[in-house]
Amino acid sequence: MTRSGQEYLASLRDGREIWLDGERVEDVTSHPAFRNTATSIARLYDLAHDSEHTPVLTQGGVHRAYAIPRSYQDLVARREAYKVWAEASFGFLGRTPDYMAGGAAGFAALPSLFATEAYDGSAAALAHHRRLAEGDLYPVFTITNPQIDRTRPASGQEEDDLVVRVVAEKDGGIVVRGAKMIGTATVFGNEVIVGTIEPLAPEDVAHAVCFSVPVDTPGLKFLSRTSYEARARSVFDNPLSSRFDENDALLVCDDVFVPWERVLTYRNVDVSFRMWWHTPAYLNLVHQAATRFWTKLEFLAGLAILIAKANNTYELPPVTQAVGRLLGRVAQAKAFVLAAEASYEEVDGGRGGVAPGKDISFAQRIMAGELYPQAVQEVKLLAGGGLIQLPASGEDLLHPELGPLLRRYVRSPGTPAEDRVKLLKLAWDALGSEFAGRHEQYERFYHGAPHVYLTQQAREGGAPGCEALARTCLDGYGLGRTR
């Protein structure tokens, strides 16, 4: 059954080892760097557990993201669930629990991929999915190797144990050591999957491992980046970063013991890579992310409209054209989601259900990384200098001497100073703050580096059909044929 928000928050008080600013965080639910975002995530659980949205968000007593879709209608229903949670954070919480839930469902849809002669992880993949779904857990992951020397394979670094690898094998499991990045939202998760979505070299067998363990497992350390939530002055001044900073952390494994039943792949370079790309896992991740991206663009377009109206410029032709471009990008983002669903593919001849269309899903990833900076730039141009000429704090509006000055000079026709400052504070948090800069980088790289997903698009994203069409034309004429 689904958990309440309070049950989720209680699950975070487990002694996990989170580090920030040189200090260990004792409780993420009360620490000023994490507590508001933890509360925002708890609200998502409440929406699924007991609200008017429960029928949309759940299926058979579990979150719909854990269900393996069997039809086009199931894909649509899952997207509608994704949309509810995406709208709750205006698209700014990227790795909500439904993200990796879809990945786990993708593994369970094709467990045979995990079965090899040397190691059979199929039972672990099924158990992983069942454990997460039945416990309504928050799954997170770290599947990227540290950027130390990308010219060398994981096994060829100057020092050992820089990248997570197996250092010992025991009767009950394995011992791993090393690091992974980028652990988005890992400090808020219940269980972390550690693997590699990038291609590994043939000699990287010790690094070719994927497992999933509780976040409080002894030896797991999470080194958090700067907290934008902690730096936020108030919800008025930082309405997004104060509530939706999902954080990113470096994961370090210090001789972590992993039981065999939690090991999905072991010493197999091929399977450790294909588990993401040749099961529906990656396509499911994109389905959630594409729905969230569409929602985020809706928010940016809405913000642009509010700014233009507050500036009394909404009817000017250049402004209406800019808004039109933004709304066109929203429609484009929506179209990718609907097209991926409509072009669904059967998994394992239908035995593993269905997944969103591969070529459209890959194309969405390319489009999103290029489109988001363009959309941000469009809204910035509409906002103009007003974004940088704002009072330092909303408290200034309450000051007996400063308040009257701001109400006189920081306003526009039909928009009082308080409303204008509130709107532009929101816009700056979304467009120009450090939090905003992180989001622009996130939208470019949250599904890996371009060389990874562009290569997959070239290999699997419809190239045979395009080649065949061009070859048909080429084969239709030759020397000696004049008409």
N, C-alpha and C positions, 0 to 999 in steps of 0.2 A: 504494500500500500504506500501511497505518497506520504511524505512527511510534512509537518507544519513548519513554518518559519522558525519557531522557537526550538523545535526538535533539530532542525538543521544547525542553528547557532550552538546548541548544546554539543553537537558532534564535533565542533571546532575546538572545544576545550579539552584537548587530548594530549597536551604536552609536546606537540610538534615543535621542531627546531627551526624557528624563523629568526633571521638576523636582519637588523636595520640600523644604520648609523652606529655600528660598532657595539650594539647591545642586542641581547636576545629578547625577543618579544614573548612575553608570558601568555598573553591571551589576545588573539586577533579580534575578538568580539568587543573588547573594551579599549584597545589601544587606539589613540587618535589618528594613527596612520592607516587604519584598516576598518574601524568599527562602522562607519557610515556605509561603506561599500558592502560589508557583511550584512548589514541591515537591508540594503537594497536587494541583495541576493535572497535573503530570507523572505522578502516580499514575493519574489517569484515563486518560491515554494508554497506560500500561502495562496497564491492565485491558482495553483494546481490542486492544492489540498482541499480547499473549501471556498469557492467563489463562484460567481456566475460563469467564469471561464473554465471551470473544472471539466465539463463535458468535452470541450475542445482540446484541452491540454492532456487529458488522460484517456487510456484505452485499457480495459480489463484491469483497472486498479493500479496501473503503472503509467509513467509519463509516456506520451505517445512517441517520443523520439526513440524509445527503446524497442518499439514494435517493428518487426520486419515487414515492410510494405509488400503486399501481394498483388496490388493492382494500381492503376492510375489514380483511382479514387483514394487509395490509401496514401499516395504521395501528396495529393492535394490536402487531405486531412492533416498530414504531418506538417505541411507548410503553414497551414492555418494555425497550428499550435506554435510553430516557430515565430509566427508574426505576433502573437499575443505577448510573448516574452520579449521580443525585440522592441516592441513599442513601449514596454514598461521602462526601458532605459534609453529610448529614442535612438537605439542602434549603437550606443556607446559601450555597452558591455558585450564584448565579442565572444568570449569563451564561457558563456553561461553553461549550466549543466547539460542542456540538450545538445550541445556541440559534440562532445566526445561520446555522449550517449548514442548518437547516430553512428559514430565510428565503431563502437562496440557492437551495435546491431549489424554493421557491415561485416565484421569478423564472423559473427554467428551465422550469417547468411551463407557463408562458404567455408565451413570449418575444415573441409578436406584439404585446403591449401596449406594448412599448418601441419599436415601429416607427411613426414618423410621417413626414410629408412633409419636414419640416424637418431631422429627425435620426433616424437608425435605430440604436437601441441594442440591438437584439435579439441581434446577434452578441456584443456585449460582455456581455450578461446570461448567455448560454450559456457564454461563455469564463470568466466569473467563477465560475460554478458548477463547471465542469470543473477549473479551476485549484485551487480550494479543496479539492475532493474528492480529486483525484489527488495533491496535495501533503500531504493530511491537515493542512491549515492551521487555525489558530485565528482565525476571523473575528470581529471586534468591530465596533461601530458607534457613531456619534454622529449623532443624527437630530433633535435638539431645538435650537431657537434660544435664545440667551442671554436671560435675563429682564431686559431693559433697559427697554423701554417696550412692553408688550404691547398698548397702545391704538393703536399705529401698525403699519403693515405693515413687512416687512423692509426695503423700499426707502425707507421714510419716517422712519428713525431720524435723530436730530440729527447724527450723524457717519456717514461712510461706513465700510464694511469692518468693522462690528460683527458682522454675520452673514455667514457664508461666501457669497461671490458670485464670479462670473467677472469678472476684471479685464482679461484679455487672451486673444486667440485666436491660436494659431500653427498652422503647417502640421502639426506633429506632435501637437498637443493644446491644452490650455487652461491658463491660470494662474489660481489661486484665492487669495482672501485673506479673512480673517475668522475667526470662532470658532463652535464648536458645543459644546453640553453634552448630556447627561451621559455621559461616556465610561466607563461601567462596564466594568471589566476590560480597558480598552484598553492599559494598561501591560503586560499579559500576552499580548496578541494578536500575530498575525503580519500580518494585513491588516485595515485599517479601512475600512468603508464610511461615507461621509459623504453625508447626504441630509436630507430633511425629511418627517416623518410627519404634521405639522400642515398644515392648509390654508394656502396662500399666497394673497395678494391677486393679482388679474390683472396688476397692474403690477410684480410681483416676478419678472419673467422672468430677471433676472441672478442671482437667488438660487435659481431653479428648476433645480438641477443635482444629480445624484447620481453619485458615482464611488467606486471602491475602489482603494486604494493600499497598498503595504507600510508598516508602522508606522515603518520607518526612513527613509522618503522625506525628502529634504532639505527643510527649511522647516516640517515638522510638529513642533509642540511640544505636550507633554502636561503640564499643570500639575496635579499630584496633590493631592487633599485630604489631611487628616491621616491618618496610617496607624495604625489600631488595632492592627495586628500589631506595629508598633514599640513601642507603649506597653504591650503585654502583658508581664507579669512572668515568666510561665512557662506551659507547657502545662497544668500543674496548676491554676494560678490563673485562666487565661484559655483554656480548652480549645477554644473556637470562634474567637475573634478572633485568636488566635495562629497559626491554621492556615488560616482560610477568609475572610480579608479581601480580597475581590476588587477593592477600591479603586474610586474614581471619579475621573475627571480631566476638566478643561476642555481641549478641543482647540483649538489656535490654528494657523491656516494662514498662514504668512508667505511669500506669493508662491510657492505650491507648484505645480510643473508636473505636470499629469496627462495622460498620453498618451491619445489618442482611444480606443484599445482598452480603456481602463479607465473610460470615461465611459458610464454607463447611460442617464441622461436629460440633456437639454441645452436650457435656455431654454424649457421647457414646464411651466407651472404645473400643468396637469391631470395629465400623466403622472407628474410627480414626486410627486404625492399618491397617484394610483391604483396605482402600483407596489406599494404596501404593502397597500392595501385591496381591490383588484380582481384581484390574483393570490392564490394560496394563501399568500403570505409571512406575513401577519399571523396567519392561522389556524394555520400551522405554529409560529410563535413561541408562540402561546397553548397549543398542544398540549404543547410542552416545558415551558412555565412552569406549566401546570395540573398536570402530572405532578409537577414539583418541589414545587409548593405542597401537593399532597396528601401528599407525603413529609414536608414540613416540619411539617404538622399532626400526622402520625403521631408525629413526634419530640416535639412539645409535649405530646401526650396521654400518651405514654410517660413523659415527664418528670414530668407531674402524678401519675401512678400511683406512680412511685418516691418522690416527695416525700411523698405521702399515707401510703405504707407506712412510710417512714422516720420520719414523725411519729406513727405508730401511730394514725392517724385514718381509715384506708381504709374501715373498716366503718361509720363514722358516716353516717347517712342524708344529711345535707347534702353530705358529701364524695362519696358514691357518686352523688348527683344531679349534682354538678359534673363528675365524671368522665364520667358518662353524656352530659352535654351536649357535652363535648369529643369523645367518641367519635362522637356524632352529627354533629358538624362534620367530623370526618375522613371519615365516610361520605358526607357531602354533597359534599366536595371530590372524592372518588373518583367519585361519581355523575356529576359534571360531565364528567370525563374520559371515562368510558365512554359517556355519552350523546352527547358530541360525536363520538366514533368511530362509534357506531351510526347517527347521523343524517348520515353523510358525504354529500358532494355531489360530483358529477362536475365536473371542470374542463375547460372548452372541449369540452363534449360527450363527455368521456371521453378525448380526445386528450392532455390534460394530467394524466391520472390522476385521483385523488380527493383531497379535502381534508376535514378535520373540519367538522362542521356549523356554519354561520356563526352562527345565533341562539344556540345553546348556548355556543359559544366566546365570543361577546360577553358573554353573561350571566355566564360564569365570571369574566371580568375584573371585572365589577361586584361579584360576590359576594366575591371574594378580598380586594379592598381594604377591604370592610366587615367581613369575618369575622376577619381576622388580628388586629386590635387587640382584638377580643372574646376571642379564644382566649388571647392574652397576658395579658389582665386576669384571666381565669379561673384561670390557673396561678399568677399572682401572689397571688391571694386564698388559694389553697390553701397556698402557701409561707409566708405571713404574715411576721412580723418576723424569722424566721430568715435571710431573704435579706440583711438589712442588718446582722445581728450575726454577722459572720464575721471570722476572723483576717485581718490584712492580707496575709499570704502563707502559703503552705504551709510555708515555712521555720520558722514559729513552732511547728509541730508537732514539729520536730526539735530545738527549743531545750531544753536541760536543765531550765530552770526553767518556761518557758511550756508546754512539751509536756504535762506532767502535769496542769496546770490545765485546758488545753483538753480533754484526754481525760476529765476529770471532769465538766466543765460543758457541753461542746458535744457532746452525744450524746443518743441516745434508745434506748428498749428495742429490742434486737436490732440497733442500728446504731452501731458504734463511731465515735468522733469523726473519725478519718481519713476514713471512708466518708461521713459526714454532710457534712463540710466539702467534700469533693470533689464531692458531688452538688449542694450549694447553690452552689458556685463555678460549676459548669456552668449551673445555673438562672439565676444573676445575669447571666452572660455572654449568655444567650439572651433574658433578659427585661428587665433593668434597666440594663445597661451602655451606654456610648456606641455600641458596636457594635450592641447590641440596638435602640437608638433609630433608628439608620440603617436597620435592617431593617424596622422598622415603617413608616417613611417610604417605603422601597423598595417594600414590598408595596402601598402605596397608589398609587404613581406609576410603577412600572417599565414600564408600557405606555402612558405618556402621561398627560396631565391628564384628569380626568373629562369636561370639556366636549368632548374629542375623541372618546373611546370611547363616551360616552353618546349623542352625536349620531349616531355610526355605528350604534349599536343602534336608535335611533329610526328611522333611514332604512332599515336593511337587516336588522334583527333580528326579523322576523316580524310587523311591523306590519300588512301587508295582510290576513293571515289573521285577526288579532284584530279588525280593523275590519270584515271581512266577516261575522264571527260576530255582532258587535253589530248590524250593519245588518240581518241576517236577522231578528233580533228586532224591530228598529224598524219594518221593513217589514211586519211581520205584524199590525199593528193601526193604527187611525186613527179619526178622528172618525166617529161614527155606528155604530161596531162596539162593541156592549155585551157580547157573550159570546164 
